[in-house]
Amino acid sequence: DPIDAYLGQANGTSTSLVAPSITATVPNTTLVAFYAVRDDGAVTPPTGMTERWDVASNQGGGAVGEAIAEGSDEQLANAGPTGTRTATAEASDGSIGHLVTLKPDYFTVNSTADVVDNNIGDGSCDTGNLVGPDPECTLRAAIQEANASAIDEITLPAGTYTLTIPGAGEDSAMTGDLDLDSNITITGAGAATTTVNAGGIDRVFHLLSGTATVTGVTLTGGSVTGNGGAVMVEWGLTLNIAQSILVGNNASGDGGAIQNQGILNLTDSEVSTNGAVSGGGIRSNNTATLTRTLFTSNTASVGAAVRNTGDLTIFSSTLTGNTASTQGGGIGNSGDMWLTNATITANDASAEGGGIFEASGGHNTFPLHSIIAGNTAG
């Protein structure tokens, strides 16, 4: 239900058309005012509101303009009483004024705390606590509501959001990592100022269904026994990450930063100082496209920056300073791989494939306008 609150009142013959105050229960609502007047002449909307429509009718049999209807709106930043809104008519033989607040079609996080939502599925991001006059909306609570409602966009202001509720292996975002179970878009204020820190209790995100889009954040502090240190993408799902940094995450198995079983699009980002047994930066078993992304200082036994067993496309990206304890200082490949304007340099592997290690049988690498040089092995 998009309606948050509403109330109307009838007015007399005054040219002041009053709509009564209502109480917005959530921040970032749209306040809409409706007026209907029995008379002709123009209606001027309330101060501070933008008129959206103004309709005249003579259906009552009188002069043209005998009935006037007017609608206007404004944005409210905070929850609480709206106050009355008064429009002005040139003439009035009675009027009705009505106010409605409409819930936003996105959630704005206003707390760096790690607290669950108070009533999952009611369409309001609300932990039951207050931040000033507004309900507290944490990242965990916003994700829980987005999973359960039609609202799928989350705005994450500058700050460090640290996960503090232990309990790995749970899939409702109640404990441990943040489970994404619908189409969700998370937009930070920029990777330099917006950080989600898993705090070593689990990974950051676990994509369970739909498509997730993450922009302008740093993901760090992920630590898992298993795969996907920062992000785990289940089979057939899509993860889009842009303008972000994945740093300081670790997995005991595969994918120090990302374990991809679906479709991964990583753009204008950095993957650094992550570690795993296979794929220190990324392990991709399905389809991955890496565009204008830097991989550096990642470590693994095989494929320190990237371990690919599916279809991997790399555009205009740099892999440098990554270290494998056995094979593939830059990339360990046993799938199909396309390199365009890629730079793979100064990577190291203790055994073989300082830049790229090609496993035997059933795979192809197609380089174009790329540099693979200055890597060491053995």
WORAUR-V119747 format. One record per backbone hydrogen bond with DSSP energy under -1.0 kcal/mol. CO is the residue of the C=O (numbers start at 0). NH is the residue of the N-H. Records with the same first field share a line. If there is no record, write none. Layout:
CO = NH, NH
This chain:
1 = 102
4 = 100
6 = 98
8 = 96
10 = 94
14 = 88
16 = 86
18 = 84
21 = 81
23 = 79
28 = 75
29 = 101
30 = 73
31 = 99
32 = 71
33 = 97
34 = 69
35 = 95
36 = 38, 67
41 = 89
43 = 87
45 = 48
49 = 72
52 = 70
54 = 68
56 = 66
57 = 60
62 = 65
65 = 38
66 = 56
67 = 36
68 = 54
69 = 34
70 = 51, 52
71 = 32
72 = 49
73 = 30
79 = 23
84 = 18
86 = 16
87 = 43
93 = 37
94 = 10
95 = 35
96 = 8
97 = 33
98 = 6
99 = 31
100 = 3, 4
101 = 29
106 = 154
118 = 121
125 = 117
128 = 135
130 = 133
133 = 130
135 = 126
136 = 109, 110
137 = 141
138 = 142
139 = 143
140 = 144
141 = 145
142 = 146
143 = 147
144 = 148
151 = 184
152 = 106
153 = 186
154 = 108
158 = 194
160 = 196
164 = 175
177 = 205
179 = 207, 208
183 = 212
184 = 153
185 = 214
186 = 155
189 = 192, 193
192 = 158
193 = 217
194 = 160
195 = 219
196 = 162
197 = 200
201 = 222
203 = 177
204 = 231
205 = 179
206 = 233
209 = 237
210 = 183
211 = 239
212 = 185
213 = 241
214 = 187
215 = 189
216 = 244
217 = 195
218 = 246
219 = 197
220 = 199
221 = 249
223 = 225, 251
225 = 252
229 = 203, 204
230 = 258
231 = 206
232 = 260
233 = 236
236 = 262
237 = 211
238 = 264
239 = 213
240 = 266
241 = 215
243 = 269
244 = 218
245 = 271
248 = 274
249 = 223
252 = 276, 277
253 = 227
254 = 228
256 = 229, 230
257 = 282
258 = 232
259 = 284
260 = 235
261 = 286
262 = 238
263 = 288
264 = 240
265 = 290
266 = 242
268 = 293
269 = 245
270 = 295
271 = 247
273 = 298
274 = 250
276 = 300, 301
277 = 254
278 = 255
280 = 256, 257
281 = 306
282 = 259
283 = 308
285 = 310
286 = 263
287 = 312
288 = 265
289 = 314
290 = 267
292 = 317
293 = 270
294 = 319
295 = 272
297 = 322
298 = 275
299 = 324
300 = 325, 326
301 = 278
302 = 279
304 = 281
305 = 331
306 = 283
307 = 333
309 = 335
310 = 287
311 = 337
312 = 289
313 = 339
314 = 291
316 = 342
317 = 294
318 = 344
321 = 347
322 = 299
323 = 349
325 = 350, 351
326 = 302
327 = 303
329 = 304, 305
330 = 356
331 = 307
332 = 358
334 = 363
335 = 311
336 = 365
337 = 313
338 = 367
339 = 315
341 = 370
342 = 318
343 = 372
346 = 375
347 = 323
348 = 377
351 = 327
352 = 328
354 = 330
356 = 332
363 = 336
365 = 338
367 = 340
370 = 343
375 = 348
